[in-house]
Amino acid sequence: MPRNVKNISEPCDSYLERISLFLKNWRKGEGLSQREFGELADTHRNSIYHIENIDTKSYNVLTLLKCINATGLTVSQFFNYID
């Protein structure tokens, strides 16, 4: 297990995985590189890497909100798609 990952319960781990996969698939579907999506979300491309990398789970709520905003979805819509 990577150093920066704390014990995460299975339901939370599954939810984080779905968030990561949704954002990665959305970005690829739009034909955007991680750098381009980072610019759109006003965050560094490394932050996009971390939010998409299922193993790291080392991003914060602000980064997630920036990414959601960049998709053009509301937070409610985003989480409805995740469910």
Secondary structure, 3 states (H helix, E strand, C coil): CCCCCCCCCHHHHHHHHHHHHHHHHHHHHCCCCHHHHHHHCCCCHHHHHHHHCCCCCCCCHHHHHHHHHHHCCCHHHHHHHHC
